[in-house]
Amino acid sequence: MLFVLLLVVYIIILLGNILILLVIFNNYSLHTPMYLFIAHFSAIETLNVTTIVPKLLTNLLEDGSISLPGCLTQYYFFSSTATTECLLLALMAYDRYLAICRPLHYSSLMNFQFCCQTSMWAWLAGLTISMVTLILLCKSHFCGPNIIDNFFCDLSPLIELSCSNTFLIEIESFIFASILTLLPFVYIIVTYIIILYNIYKIPSSTGRKKAFSTCSSHLAVVATYYGTLITMYVAPSRKQISSISKALSLLYTVVTPLLNPIVYSLRNKEIHIALNDILKHFNILFNKHDNLSL
């Protein structure tokens, strides 16, 4: 039953994010900075989940085993996508801040070139920083028990299995995790406080309600994602929560990606309009095909 449940969730996540990518890239009206960030976010979510869930599904049907190179590779792609996701969330908050608080300067500050450059830097930072940790892990020796107390190759279980001195790895990961998790999280919270303050000054009650709803949805996902990351990788009492570490891991690797397409895009009116246009286009094509067949 767990296999079927996770398989259904995985398929929904893939379909939701792929659908978002198709709708954005096939509709010129959505070629704006906000939707460019959402497209990158959907791509990173797809990659992140695909790094974890297929192997998890395989392990549910048979004795779970993975080679050391395979384990390190899984950790690297998971870590790099998670890091990139943190930076993209901060960029999306900055985009919303400019759109709501500085609308007259939005087009000049948040242009297409700036979006492409910052998105690429986010990807590059995730791939580079995670590579540092991976190199340190590759230099470690694993000569003790070979049982990972988790459902995927995360950093903490790998450190516990290492026979080498892992002090440098722990310090390096703590510093980078603090910078890339706490700082963007604080930035997002402060940004949304400013946004909410400006929304409160909107005279239209309908406009305030719509904006508040959007911000609260975004903040809910951000709080869930960053809260679990901070608990897992930054909090010094990580060993004291080992009994719930798997539940926290499942939350930010499976549950949060399931919610993100709904919160960030599928509830968006412009996405709905673009999706309806695509469906109408397909209906027209199918009708023409049926007429030709007759």
Phi, psi and chi 1 to 4 in degrees:
 res  aa     phi    psi   chi1   chi2   chi3   chi4
   1 MET       -  -38.4  -71.0 -177.5   65.9      -
   2 LEU   -64.8  -38.6 -175.3   58.6      -      -
   3 PHE   -61.0  -47.1  172.5   84.9      -      -
   4 VAL   -63.9  -42.4  173.3      -      -      -
   5 LEU   -62.1  -48.4  176.1   62.1      -      -
   6 LEU   -66.9  -35.3  -73.7  174.3      -      -
   7 LEU   -64.1  -43.5  179.1   61.3      -      -
   8 VAL   -63.3  -44.3  170.5      -      -      -
   9 VAL   -62.1  -42.7  169.9      -      -      -
  10 TYR   -62.0  -43.8  177.9   56.0      -      -
  11 ILE   -64.0  -41.2  -67.7  172.4      -      -
  12 ILE   -63.3  -42.8  -67.9  173.3      -      -
  13 ILE   -61.4  -46.5  -67.4  171.2      -      -
  14 LEU   -61.9  -49.2  -73.8 -175.7      -      -
  15 LEU   -62.7  -42.6  -69.5  177.7      -      -
  16 GLY   -61.2  -47.6      -      -      -      -
  17 ASN   -72.4  -38.7  -75.4  -65.3      -      -
  18 ILE   -66.4  -37.9  -68.8  172.5      -      -
  19 LEU   -62.8  -42.2 -177.5   62.3      -      -
  20 ILE   -60.6  -45.7  -70.5  168.9      -      -
  21 LEU   -61.0  -44.3  -71.9  170.7      -      -
  22 LEU   -63.8  -44.0  -70.4  174.6      -      -
  23 VAL   -63.6  -43.6  168.6      -      -      -
  24 ILE   -67.0  -46.4  -69.1  174.6      -      -
  25 PHE   -75.7  -20.1  -75.0  111.6      -      -
  26 ASN   -95.5   -2.4  -75.0  -42.2      -      -
  27 ASN  -122.6  112.8 -165.5  -59.4      -      -
  28 TYR   -64.2  -30.4 -173.6   76.4      -      -
  29 SER   -66.9  -17.3   63.8      -      -      -
  30 LEU   -96.2    6.8  -61.7 -179.3      -      -
  31 HIS   -83.0   64.0  -68.2 -178.8      -      -
  32 THR  -121.4  164.4   60.5      -      -      -
  33 PRO   -54.5  -44.2  -29.4   35.9      -      -
  34 MET   -59.8  -45.1 -177.2 -178.6   76.7      -
  35 TYR   -76.9  -23.6  -69.6  104.8      -      -
  36 LEU   -65.3  -43.3  177.5   64.2      -      -
  37 PHE   -63.9  -39.9  -73.3  133.9      -      -
  38 ILE   -64.3  -37.7  -70.5  176.6      -      -
  39 ALA   -63.4  -45.6      -      -      -      -
  40 HIS   -61.4  -40.4  -80.6  -80.3      -      -
  41 PHE   -63.6  -42.1 -165.0   77.2      -      -
  42 SER   -64.9  -39.9  -65.7      -      -      -
  43 ALA   -63.7  -43.3      -      -      -      -
  44 ILE   -69.2  -35.1 -153.1   74.5      -      -
  45 GLU   -65.4  -41.8  -74.6  -77.6   77.0      -
  46 THR   -61.4  -43.6  -55.6      -      -      -
  47 LEU   -66.1  -42.7 -127.5  117.4      -      -
  48 ASN   -61.2  -49.0 -169.8  -56.4      -      -
  49 VAL   -67.6  -38.7  174.2      -      -      -
  50 THR   -67.5  -24.6  -56.5      -      -      -
  51 THR   -68.7  -30.8  -58.5      -      -      -
  52 ILE  -104.3  -52.8  -55.7  -63.6      -      -
  53 VAL   -67.1  -44.3  177.2      -      -      -
  54 PRO   -55.8  -42.7  -27.5   36.4      -      -
  55 LYS   -67.9  -36.2 -176.1   60.4 -178.5  174.9
  56 LEU   -62.9  -41.8  172.7   59.3      -      -
  57 LEU   -63.9  -39.7  -67.4  173.0      -      -
  58 THR   -63.2  -41.1  -56.0      -      -      -
  59 ASN   -67.1  -26.9  -68.5  -18.0      -      -
  60 LEU   -71.6  -24.5  -71.4  173.2      -      -
  61 LEU   -96.4  -16.6  -64.0 -179.1      -      -
  62 GLU  -148.0  173.5   57.5 -173.1   33.4      -
  63 ASP   -60.8  119.0  -67.1  -25.4      -      -
  64 GLY   -71.4  123.1      -      -      -      -
  65 SER  -147.2  150.8   63.2      -      -      -
  66 ILE  -152.2  143.1 -172.4  170.7      -      -
  67 SER   -72.7  160.0   64.8      -      -      -
  68 LEU   -61.6  -46.2  179.7   58.6      -      -
  69 PRO   -59.7  -39.3  -24.4   34.7      -      -
  70 GLY   -65.6  -37.5      -      -      -      -
  71 CYS   -66.3  -45.4 -170.9      -      -      -
  72 LEU   -65.8  -36.3  -66.4  174.9      -      -
  73 THR   -65.4  -43.3  -58.6      -      -      -
  74 GLN   -61.2  -43.8 -173.9 -174.3   56.3      -
  75 TYR   -60.7  -44.1  161.3   73.4      -      -
  76 TYR   -61.5  -47.4  172.1   70.7      -      -
  77 PHE   -69.9  -35.3  -78.7  105.5      -      -
  78 PHE   -65.2  -46.6  164.9   72.8      -      -
  79 SER   -64.5  -43.2  176.0      -      -      -
  80 SER   -67.4  -39.6   58.0      -      -      -
  81 THR   -70.3  -37.1   51.7      -      -      -
  82 ALA   -65.7  -41.3      -      -      -      -
  83 THR   -63.3  -45.8  -57.6      -      -      -
  84 THR   -61.5  -37.7  -54.8      -      -      -
  85 GLU   -64.2  -40.8 -166.6  166.2   -0.9      -
  86 CYS   -59.2  -44.5  -70.7      -      -      -
  87 LEU   -69.2  -37.5  -62.8  174.3      -      -
  88 LEU   -65.9  -37.6  -79.1  174.5      -      -
  89 LEU   -61.5  -39.1  -75.1  170.3      -      -
  90 ALA   -66.4  -40.9      -      -      -      -
  91 LEU   -64.2  -38.6  -73.4  172.3      -      -
  92 MET   -66.0  -36.6  -68.0  168.4   74.4      -
  93 ALA   -65.7  -40.5      -      -      -      -
  94 TYR   -63.4  -39.6  177.6   65.0      -      -
  95 ASP   -61.4  -44.9  173.0   74.2      -      -
  96 ARG   -67.3  -34.1  -69.3  -60.1   83.7 -154.2
  97 TYR   -62.7  -46.7  163.6   75.7      -      -
  98 LEU   -64.8  -40.4  -70.4  179.6      -      -
  99 ALA   -66.4  -36.0      -      -      -      -
 100 ILE   -95.5  -41.3  -64.5  174.0      -      -
 101 CYS   -92.7  -27.8  -58.0      -      -      -
 102 ARG  -133.7   60.8  -58.3 -176.1   64.1 -176.3
 103 PRO   -62.9  -31.6   22.9  -33.2      -      -
 104 LEU   -71.2  -25.1  -63.0  178.3      -      -
 105 HIS  -101.3    1.8  -60.5   89.1      -      -
 106 TYR   -61.2  -49.4 -180.0   79.0      -      -
 107 SER   -65.2  -30.9   57.8      -      -      -
 108 SER   -82.7  -34.8   59.5      -      -      -
 109 LEU   -84.4  -41.4  -66.1  175.2      -      -
 110 MET  -106.5   69.6 -172.9   61.0   69.5      -
 111 ASN   -91.5  174.8   52.3   54.7      -      -
 112 PHE   -64.1  -38.8 -173.1   77.2      -      -
 113 GLN   -63.7  -42.5 -177.4 -179.3    0.1      -
 114 PHE   -62.4  -41.8  177.0   81.3      -      -
 115 CYS   -61.7  -46.9  -78.6      -      -      -
 116 CYS   -63.2  -43.3  -69.3      -      -      -
 117 GLN   -66.6  -46.2  -71.0  176.1  -12.0      -
 118 THR   -67.6  -36.2   51.4      -      -      -
 119 SER   -65.5  -42.8  -61.2      -      -      -
 120 MET   -65.8  -37.6  -70.9  -58.7  103.9      -
 121 TRP   -65.3  -35.6  -85.1  113.0      -      -
 122 ALA   -64.6  -44.7      -      -      -      -
 123 TRP   -62.0  -45.5  -78.8   86.6      -      -
 124 LEU   -64.3  -40.9 -175.0   61.3      -      -
 125 ALA   -63.5  -42.5      -      -      -      -
 126 GLY   -62.4  -44.8      -      -      -      -
 127 LEU   -68.3  -37.9  -65.8  170.5      -      -
 128 THR   -74.8  -49.0  -55.4      -      -      -
 129 ILE   -63.1  -40.7  -67.3  170.4      -      -
 130 SER   -67.7  -27.5  -61.0      -      -      -
 131 MET   -65.7  -34.5 -179.4   62.7   70.8      -
 132 VAL   -61.4  -47.8  175.9      -      -      -
 133 THR   -64.2  -39.2  -50.9      -      -      -
 134 LEU   -62.8  -41.7  178.7   65.8      -      -
 135 ILE   -62.5  -41.9  -68.8  171.6      -      -
 136 LEU   -65.1  -37.7  -67.1  175.0      -      -
 137 LEU   -67.5  -38.3  -78.8  173.3      -      -
 138 CYS   -64.8  -26.8  -70.7      -      -      -
 139 LYS   -82.1   -9.3  -68.0 -179.0  177.6 -179.8
 140 SER   -81.1  159.8  -58.6      -      -      -
 141 HIS  -108.4  136.4  -62.6  -75.4      -      -
 142 PHE  -117.7   94.0  -63.0   89.5      -      -
 143 CYS  -119.9   -1.1   53.4      -      -      -
 144 GLY   -96.6 -144.2      -      -      -      -
 145 PRO   -63.0  148.2   21.5  -32.8      -      -
 146 ASN  -113.7   29.4   61.4  -14.2      -      -
 147 ILE  -104.5  120.7  -62.5  174.5      -      -
 148 ILE   -90.7  121.3  -63.6  176.4      -      -
 149 ASP   -85.5   60.1 -171.4   23.2      -      -
 150 ASN  -167.1  173.6 -151.9  -28.4      -      -
 151 PHE   -97.4    3.4   59.0   86.6      -      -
 152 PHE  -155.5  170.7   71.3  100.6      -      -
 153 CYS   -83.0   88.8  -64.6      -      -      -
 154 ASP   -94.6  169.8 -156.7   -1.4      -      -
 155 LEU   -67.5  -46.0 -179.7   61.0      -      -
 156 SER   -60.0  -47.6 -179.4      -      -      -
 157 PRO   -62.8  -35.1  -23.0   33.8      -      -
 158 LEU   -66.7  -39.7  -75.7  171.3      -      -
 159 ILE   -63.9  -39.1  -71.8  176.4      -      -
 160 GLU   -65.5  -29.0  -68.9  176.2    5.2      -
 161 LEU   -84.9  -13.7  -66.6 -178.7      -      -
 162 SER   -74.2  139.1  175.6      -      -      -
 163 CYS   -90.5   -8.7  -56.7      -      -      -
 164 SER   -87.5  173.1  -54.4      -      -      -
 165 ASN   -75.4  115.2 -173.1  -11.0      -      -
 166 THR  -101.1   15.1   59.1      -      -      -
 167 PHE   -59.4  -44.3  176.7   75.9      -      -
 168 LEU   -64.4  -41.1 -178.2   59.9      -      -
 169 ILE   -63.6  -43.8  -59.2  176.2      -      -
 170 GLU   -65.6  -41.4  -66.8 -177.1   54.0      -
 171 ILE   -65.7  -45.8  -69.7  -63.4      -      -
 172 GLU   -61.6  -45.8  178.7  -92.0  -20.9      -
 173 SER   -68.0  -35.5   62.9      -      -      -
 174 PHE   -66.2  -42.7  175.7   78.5      -      -
 175 ILE   -64.5  -49.9  -68.0  172.3      -      -
 176 PHE   -66.1  -38.8  -81.3  126.8      -      -
 177 ALA   -65.3  -38.2      -      -      -      -
 178 SER   -64.5  -44.6  -60.3      -      -      -
 179 ILE   -67.1  -45.6  -65.9  172.3      -      -
 180 LEU   -87.6   -8.2  -64.8  170.8      -      -
 181 THR  -112.0  -55.3  -55.6      -      -      -
 182 LEU   -68.7  -46.5  -74.1  175.7      -      -
 183 LEU   -63.1  -49.8  -70.5 -176.8      -      -
 184 PRO   -61.3  -36.2  -23.9   34.6      -      -
 185 PHE   -64.0  -46.9 -178.8   63.6      -      -
 186 VAL   -62.4  -41.7  171.3      -      -      -
 187 TYR   -60.5  -44.0  171.9   77.3      -      -
 188 ILE   -64.2  -43.4  -69.4  170.4      -      -
 189 ILE   -62.3  -47.8  -64.9  -61.0      -      -
 190 VAL   -62.3  -42.2  172.1      -      -      -
 191 THR   -60.4  -43.8  -59.5      -      -      -
 192 TYR   -73.0  -27.6  -89.5  106.5      -      -
 193 ILE   -63.0  -44.7  -70.6  173.4      -      -
 194 ILE   -63.7  -41.6  -61.8  171.4      -      -
 195 ILE   -61.6  -47.0  -70.7  172.6      -      -
 196 LEU   -63.0  -36.2  -68.3  174.5      -      -
 197 TYR   -63.7  -41.5  174.6   74.3      -      -
 198 ASN   -70.9  -34.5  -78.8  -90.1      -      -
 199 ILE   -65.3  -37.2  -70.1  173.2      -      -
 200 TYR   -60.3  -27.0 -178.2   74.3      -      -
 201 LYS   -84.9   -3.7  -63.4 -170.1  -65.4 -175.6
 202 ILE   -68.6  127.6  -63.5  175.3      -      -
 203 PRO   -69.3  -30.4   23.3  -32.6      -      -
 204 SER   -78.7  125.9  169.3      -      -      -
 205 SER   -68.5  -33.4   59.3      -      -      -
 206 THR   -66.0  -43.5  -55.0      -      -      -
 207 GLY   -63.9  -40.2      -      -      -      -
 208 ARG   -64.5  -43.3  -75.6 -160.3  -54.4  -92.3
 209 LYS   -63.5  -43.6 -175.9  177.8  178.9 -179.1
 210 LYS   -64.4  -44.7 -179.2 -179.5  178.2 -179.1
 211 ALA   -66.6  -43.3      -      -      -      -
 212 PHE   -61.0  -41.2  -88.5  119.4      -      -
 213 SER   -61.5  -44.5  175.0      -      -      -
 214 THR   -63.9  -45.3  -56.2      -      -      -
 215 CYS   -65.9  -40.7  -70.5      -      -      -
 216 SER   -66.0  -36.0   62.1      -      -      -
 217 SER   -65.7  -44.6  -60.0      -      -      -
 218 HIS   -62.1  -44.5  -72.6 -167.0      -      -
 219 LEU   -66.0  -32.1  -77.1  173.1      -      -
 220 ALA   -63.8  -45.2      -      -      -      -
 221 VAL   -68.3  -42.3  173.0      -      -      -
 222 VAL   -61.4  -43.8  168.2      -      -      -
 223 ALA   -64.1  -41.4      -      -      -      -
 224 THR   -64.4  -46.7  -56.3      -      -      -
 225 TYR   -68.5  -52.2 -174.5   79.5      -      -
 226 TYR   -70.7  -34.5  -86.6  104.1      -      -
 227 GLY   -60.5  -44.5      -      -      -      -
 228 THR   -69.3  -38.5   51.1      -      -      -
 229 LEU   -63.4  -43.8  -76.6 -178.8      -      -
 230 ILE   -63.6  -41.6  -68.7  168.9      -      -
 231 THR   -64.0  -39.8  -56.3      -      -      -
 232 MET   -78.8  -39.4  -67.9  -67.1  -65.3      -
 233 TYR  -115.6  -17.1  -60.0  111.9      -      -
 234 VAL  -111.1  -39.6  179.2      -      -      -
 235 ALA   -60.8  128.7      -      -      -      -
 236 PRO   -68.5  -18.4   22.9  -32.4      -      -
 237 SER   -93.2   35.9   58.7      -      -      -
 238 ARG   -58.4  -37.5 -173.5  173.1   62.2 -117.8
 239 LYS   -66.2  -26.5  -65.8 -179.6  179.9  177.8
 240 GLN   -73.6  -14.9  -61.3  175.6    5.7      -
 241 ILE  -113.3   26.3   59.3  162.8      -      -
 242 SER   -63.3  -27.3   57.9      -      -      -
 243 SER   -68.3  -25.0   59.4      -      -      -
 244 ILE  -112.8   10.5   60.7  169.8      -      -
 245 SER   -63.9  -36.8   61.6      -      -      -
 246 LYS   -67.0  -39.7  -65.6  177.5 -174.2  176.1
 247 ALA   -64.3  -40.8      -      -      -      -
 248 LEU   -65.5  -40.7  -69.5  170.7      -      -
 249 SER   -62.1  -43.2  -61.7      -      -      -
 250 LEU   -63.8  -33.9 -170.6   66.9      -      -
 251 LEU   -63.9  -47.3 -176.4   64.2      -      -
 252 TYR   -91.0   -8.5   70.3   78.2      -      -
 253 THR  -100.4  -22.3   55.5      -      -      -
 254 VAL  -125.2  -51.0  177.8      -      -      -
 255 VAL   -69.3  -48.1  177.8      -      -      -
 256 THR   -60.8  -45.4  -55.7      -      -      -
 257 PRO   -60.8  -26.3  -26.1   35.6      -      -
 258 LEU   -70.7  -34.9  178.5   64.8      -      -
 259 LEU   -81.3  -29.9  -61.8  175.5      -      -
 260 ASN   -59.0  -45.5  -74.6  -20.6      -      -
 261 PRO   -59.8  -33.2  -23.9   34.7      -      -
 262 ILE   -71.0  -46.8  -60.4  171.2      -      -
 263 VAL   -71.2  -45.8  171.3      -      -      -
 264 TYR   -85.8  -24.6  -77.1  107.5      -      -
 265 SER  -136.9  -51.2  -63.3      -      -      -
 266 LEU   -66.7  -19.5  -63.0 -177.5      -      -
 267 ARG   -88.0   -1.7  -72.3 -176.7   57.5 -169.6
 268 ASN   -82.4  131.6 -171.4  -67.5      -      -
 269 LYS   -64.2  -40.3 -174.8  177.6  178.7 -179.4
 270 GLU   -66.4  -36.3  -68.0  177.3  -23.3      -
 271 ILE   -63.8  -41.5  -70.2  -76.6      -      -
 272 HIS   -61.0  -44.3  -75.1  171.0      -      -
 273 ILE   -63.5  -45.2  -66.1  172.9      -      -
 274 ALA   -63.6  -39.6      -      -      -      -
 275 LEU   -66.0  -40.6 -176.3   59.1      -      -
 276 ASN   -63.9  -37.8  -72.7  -29.0      -      -
 277 ASP   -62.9  -41.2  -69.5  -19.5      -      -
 278 ILE   -66.0  -42.2  -69.4  175.7      -      -
 279 LEU   -64.7  -39.5  -68.0  175.8      -      -
 280 LYS   -63.6  -39.9  -71.4  177.3 -177.8  177.7
 281 HIS   -62.2  -43.5 -180.0   70.0      -      -
 282 PHE   -66.0  -37.5  -85.4  110.6      -      -
 283 ASN   -63.1  -40.2  -75.2  -27.7      -      -
 284 ILE   -63.4  -42.5  -67.1  171.4      -      -
 285 LEU   -64.5  -42.2  -70.8  177.6      -      -
 286 PHE   -66.2  -39.0  -78.3  128.1      -      -
 287 ASN   -64.1  -40.4  -69.6  -28.4      -      -
 288 LYS   -64.1  -40.5  -74.2 -177.1  177.9  179.8
 289 HIS   -63.8  -41.4  177.4   73.6      -      -
 290 ASP   -65.2  -38.5  -69.0  -21.3      -      -
 291 ASN   -65.4  -40.1  -68.9  -27.4      -      -
 292 LEU   -65.6  -37.5  -70.6  173.8      -      -
 293 SER   -66.3  -38.3  -61.7      -      -      -
 294 LEU   -66.7      -  -68.3  173.0      -      -
